Amino acid sequence: MKSSLPLTEQDLLDFAIALEETSKDFQALGERYTEVREAFSQRAEVQAKLTQGHLPRAELTRLQKQIETLEATLENQLMSWNNLKEPFWQVLRFVGLGLVLGWFLRGWFGG
């Protein structure tokens, strides 16, 4: 039985390349997520220290600057998420396409 899909070796190679690129993008998204989680955690710790009160003025100033730095980091990370939305959805699409293609090939070749 002949396949109705005209898949070529180049099509499979292109798919493999695209899948590798989206995998890298997905990994970068995971790393950014970890960075954002750490920044949120650090900001919460610093804010908790600020609310304890009775800290020297120099310590208060240092903690306030640390909060500002962490908030800038969070803003940058969240703006980066907007840039990664498209690759994220591409990963989901390619994974879905890969599953469908795998099921099709398995059924076609009697796997």
N, C-alpha and C positions, 0 to 999 in steps of 0.2 A: 504494500500500500504506500503510495507516495504522499508526502505532506503537501497540504494546500498552502502552507506558508513558505514564501520564497526566502528563507533565511540563508544568508551567506556567511562565510567565515569572517568577513569584514564586519557584518552586523553583530556577530557574537563578540568580536574584538572591541568594537565601539561600545557595546553594552558593558563589557568588563571594565573598560577605561572609565566610563561614566559612573559605574558602580563604585570603583575605587575612589574617584573624586568625591562622590557624595559620602562615602564612608569617612574620608578625611574631614569633610565639612562637619559631619555628625560628631566626630571625635572632638573637633574644635569647639563645637557647641557644648559638649559635655564638660570640657575644660573651663569654658567661660562660666557655665553654670556653677561649677565648683568654686571659682573665684568669687562670684557674686554671693554665694552662700557664706563663704569665709568673711567677706567684707561686711555682710549683714551681722554676722556673729560678733565680729570685732567692734562694730559700731554699737551694738547692744551692750557689750562689756564696758566700753568707754562711757556710754551714757549712764550706766549703772554706777560707775565710779563718781561721775559728776553729781548724781543725786544723793550720794552718801553725805555730802557736805563736809565742812571742816577740813578742806584741803588747802594747802598753801596756794597763793595766787599764781605762782610759777607753774605749779602742777595743773591748776585749772586752765591756764593759758595753753599749756602743752596738750592737754586732753581735748580742748576745743579745736586746736589746729589738727589734731589727729582725726577728729570727727569730720572736719571739713574735707580732709584728704580722702577719707573713706567714702564720703558722700560723692565726691568728684569721681572716684573709682566706680562707684555704683552707677552713676549717671552714664559714664562712658561705657560700661558693660551693657547697660540696658539699651543704649543707642546702638551698640554693636548687635544686639539681638535683632533689631529691625533689619540689619544687613544680613543676618543669617536666617531670617524666616524662609526665604525662597529656597536656599539649599536644604533646610530642614524638611520642607514639604517635598522636595525632589527626592530625598532619601526615602520618605514614606512611599512615594509613587513607585520608585524603582524597586523597593523591597516587595511591594504588592505585585508589580509586573514580574519580578523574578519568581515569586511564588506561583503565579499563574503559568508562566512559561515552564517552570519546573514540573508542575502538575501535568501540563499538556505533554511535555516530552516524556514524562514517566508513563502516562497513559498511552502515548503514541508508540513508544518503543517497548511497552510491556514490562516496565520496571517493577 
